[in-house]
């Protein structure tokens, strides 16, 4: 669990698909390929989306930041 100072430095944001594609530099279909266990591009470490409503999802910005950091090592 992050401490209070970490929460202030990195407030929880929900990223929608349009923003996520810009941040990651990959297409919408590539993101869904990373989430699909039957895809050859499946990435078990890729953050799962959070359901926001009946037909909308988003991703926690902190989870995306951690995933990006794990890729750049």
Secondary structure, 3 states (H helix, E strand, C coil): CCCHHHHHHCCCCEECHHHHHHHHCCCHHHHHHHHCCCCCCCCCCCCCCEEEECCEEEEEHHHHHHHHHHHCC
